[in-house]
Amino acid sequence: FFFFKQKTAYEISLGLVGSEMCIRDRYKPYAQSQGRGIVLIDNAEKLPKDVCCIISKYISRPLLINDLKFDLRIYVLVTSYEPLRIYVYNEGLTRFASESYSKAAGLTSTFAHLTNYSLNKKCTSFIPNYNIEDDDHGHKWSLSGLFRHLAAIGVDTTFLWSRIYDVIIKAVISVEHIIVESSKAVGIGHSNCFELLGFDILIDSTLRPWLLEVNLSPSLACDSPLDYHLKYNLVAETLNMACIHL
C-alpha cells in the first residue's frame, strides 16, 4: 500500500497497453465509502505526492464464477485486545461484479472490475436476490452459498477458510498495539467496548485470499430478505457475545 497525506481531489488518466489491460493498482480517495471515487490506474507514479489516498495492488487473476469477479464480506467481532479475542461470524455475503470480467472494455469498466454492491446494484444487468432459500442466485449470495458452490466443484473449503482466518488474525494483530495504547490513554478497560468489523476479501485464481479493506462501520442496511436474515442474526449474536443480552 502507498499512502498520501493531504486532502486534494484528483482525476486519474487511465490507459491500455496494446490489447492487454495494464492494471497495476487501485486508487481509493480519502474518507470515501461504497465504492465512491475508486478507479484503476496503470502507473502509481502518475499520482502527485500531495493526494490523500490509498493505492493498493490490483489482483489481475481473481477467482471467477460465471465469468464474474466477486469478493467476500466477512464479519469479525473483537471483544478485547488485551487479551486478544477475535470471533468470525459463520455467515456473510458474496458480492459479485455485474458484468463479464473477460469481456471488460478497459480500465473504466467499473461494473466488471469493482465488486462493491452499492455500485453494481445500479447496473442494468444486476440481478437481485429476493429469496432467502435461493442464496446462491443473482449478484449477491450468502457466504455459505458460495462455499457450497466451491465444495461442489472440488475446492478444499476447510483449507480456504484456514487461509482466510490467517489474513484476519494478522490484520487485527497489526493494529493491536496501537489500539491497546490508545485505549489505555483514555482509560478504557478491556471489558468496556467491542468492535464489529467488516472484512472485504478477494480470492484469486490460486485460492489465495487477499485483504481489500477493513470497514470499521460495516453497513447493516437491508435491501433484500437475504440481508435482513443475515444482519438481524448478526446483530443479535454480536450483542450476546458482547454480553449485552437481548
Secondary structure, DSSP 8 states (H G I E B T S, - for coil): -EEE-S----------BTTB----EEEEETT--TTTT-EEES-GGGS-TT--EEEEE--SSB-EETTEEEEEEEEEEEEEETTEEEEEEEEEEEEE-SS-STT--STT-HHHH---HHHHTTSTT------TT-TTSTTEEEHHHHHHHHHHTT--HHHHHHHHHHHHHHHHHHHHHHHHHHHHHTT--TTS--EEEEEEEEEBTTS-EEEEEEESS-----SSHHHHHHHHHHHHHHHHHTT---
